[in-house]
């Protein structure tokens, strides 16, 4: 339906009081959602009644779509409600762009759900419109340039033909349940109300899932199953007077066929315990297999204590003995109907909670990834800071961090240990920030006093990062990265296993990288020369176990280092 605004009234440029709104303007505002300009609930109900009555007169098919914006709550949580409103307005425009001018679009509940009525639309046309809508959302960027949000939609659909004595509300319920099925099976899809959920069962067999939970039909519906035709007619008259909609079956096969057609719409099945050669309890089990929300009540003219207990144990809600007074039958069915409504509402609430938990978990995962990315960026930025003072140090830090990761994995370190070692290697020289330029960048040899100042960079680096969250263990690597396996290193003269594993690994990769790298004052040396130098200091400068691991994974180290040929 064309979304034409009949006009807005307001103060003129001179600030005079605006004229009162016309009846047409007041009606427009009363029937429209103020955010999206779509029809509101009241406007939609009027249009649905109009289309339904036209369908009664002209017998045309009507399509119905209920659309839910996937993970919209996460958008609100991430960007705020102002941006959420912009997203909803753009989603409304996408829906309008997907339908015909004759179709009617509504923001039905005031949230992120929209409903579309498609007059003169059979299932094929309805599906075509829904698929076009899905594709528009999949390929569209919302708030482009500002936030670049991508979103998808889930659609529940059904087709209907107006029938005398029926109301269209039941089809809204069917589409709503189809929508929940679309959301529960992965979102970003369309589900039709009359499509069974066919899934692979045991040993590859196919089975039909029970009807999904959803909103209860405001009309109370009872399926009476009894082979006594006169009794069925009596029950139908009694219950119709009490405002129940009554469906009648005289055999099990007929009852199953009705349950399949009315899946999700029947409140109570009133089943005779003995249906000729059929067992009423077995039939009730089959009915609940089609629609798990259906409430079963057993009725029999040959009641015994055993049959009553057996019925309740097998899932019947209640047990009635014939003959039954109208008041008693009505009371039992009203209790059963109320019970089903409570069960459906509880299941719907559970589904909503599950959706919220999934969305919160997804938002938390994204936030954690953002924090981790930010954390890693900060660490790498700290290493890069050195590049402004000491040429190649930033690149060297990243390279030895990657090499340390390979070597730690080769030595069987856990994922947490590898992360600590990688961070310590990346920040090993961060303390050089505190070394004066005239010493750090000196071209010639250092004096004894200058060497003592340079040695302080291990302690300086340790003090810089030790208080940082998650950096306590990496700071130990920074402090010990100049220690030697034989105890002749600094600053503490540790030896052997007194030196943390990360520092022992770093000592090897740092030397290997120094030998293989090109510097302004030297050429890079070959792979073989680098390994020979490391082996020569095995057991003195370097931990023998780390050197042995290097020999095993030298090819991977070379791949990570990517040094130019010597």
C-alpha positions, 0 to 999 in steps of 0.5 A: 500500500502506498505510504502517502502522508496527507500533510503535516501542520506546523507553525508558519515562519512568523511563529503564528499558531498552526491551524487545527489538524483536519480529520484526514490528518488526525486519522492518518496519525492515529493509524501510523507508527510515528517512527517508520510511517508504517501502519500501526496495529490499529491501522493493520487490523482495519486493513486486514478486516477489509482484505478479508471481507473482499476475499469473502466476496471475490475468493482470492488467495491472501499471503501473510508475512511476519518479519523479524529483524535478526539480532536487533537487540544486539544492534541496540546494545552495541550502537544505542537506541538512536541508531537502533531507530535509524536501523528500524526506519531503514529496514522498513524502507527495505520491506516497502521496496520488496512488496507491491503497491497493493500490499500492506505493511505494518509495524505490528507490535511496535518492536522490530517485527513487521507484518505484510498482507499480500492480497491476490497472492498464492503461495508461489507469489508469497514465497517470491516476495519473501525471498526477494525481501531476504535477498535485499537484506542480505546484500544491503548495508544499513547506515552506510558510511556511518556504521556499516551495519549488516543485518538479516531477517527471519520470515514466517509465512502462510497463505489463507483464503477467507472462509465464512465463519472464520476470522483471520487471526488464526492465520496470524498465529500460524505465521507467528509460529512459522517465524519462531521456527525460522528463528530456531532453525538458524534465522535468515530464512523463510518458513511457511506454516504448512511446512513440516519440520522434517529432520533426519532421525535415528538411522537416517529415518525422517520424522516430523517435529512436533508443532512449535510453541507460539501464541495461543489461539484466542478461539478455544478449539476441541477435537472430539474423537469418538465412534459414537456419532450421536454422542459426538453431535451432543458434545458439539452442541454442548460445547458450541454453546460454551463458545468452543470451536469443535472438530469431530472425528469418528476414527483414529485416522480421521483424527490424525488427519485433522490434527495434521491440518490444524497443527498447533491450533487444537487446544484439547483432544477429547478421546474415547478410551475404546475406539472400536478396535483402536486404543484411545491412549495410543491414538493420544500418543500419536496426536501429541507426536503431531502437536506436543502442545495439545492437551489430552483428555480421556473419556470412557463409559467403562471407567476403572481405577486401573484405566484412570491411573494408566491414562494419567501415567501415559500423559492424559491431563484428565479422565472423564466417565460417561455419562458426563454432565455439561457443566462437568465437561465444560469445567474440565475443558476450560481447565485443560485449555488454560493449562495449555495456554500457560504451557505455551506462554512458558515455552515462548518465554523460554525461547525468548530467554534462549534468544537473549542468551545467544544474543548476549553471548554473541555480543560478549564474544564480539566485545572480547574479540575487540578487547583482545584486538585492542590489547594486541594492538597496544602491545605491538604499538609499544614494540613499534615505539622503539622503531622511532629510536632504534632502526629495525627494533620494531620489526625484530620484536615482532619477528622474534615473538612469532619465532618464539611461538613456533619454538614454544609449540615445538616444546609442547607448551600449552596455549596459555604458555605460548601466549605468555612467551609470545608477549614476553618476546614481543616486549623484551626490549621495551626497557630501552625506551629509558636508555639515553639516545647518546648510549642507545644510538652510539655508533662506536663501542660503549664504555664500561659505564655506558654498558652498565647503563645499557644493562638496566634496560631489562629492569626498566622493561620489567618495571614498565609492564609488570603492573599491567593486567595480564603482563605479570608473567611476560614481565618475567621474560622481559627481566630474564631475557639477557640471562645465560644458561650457564649463569653468566648473564644478567641482571640476576645471574640465573642459571639452568631451570632458574631461568623461565622457559620463555626467556630460555626460548627467547635467548635462542631465537634472538641470537638466531634472528640477529645472525640471519638479519641484515643490518646497516653494519653487516650482512645476514648469514646463512641458515647453516651458519646460524645453526652452527653458531647456536650449536656452538653455544649449546649448554653455555649460553643456551638451554640444550633442550631448546637448541634441540627443539630448534633443530627439529623445527628450523624449517618453520622458523625460517618460514616465519623469519622470511629473511632475504637470502644472504 
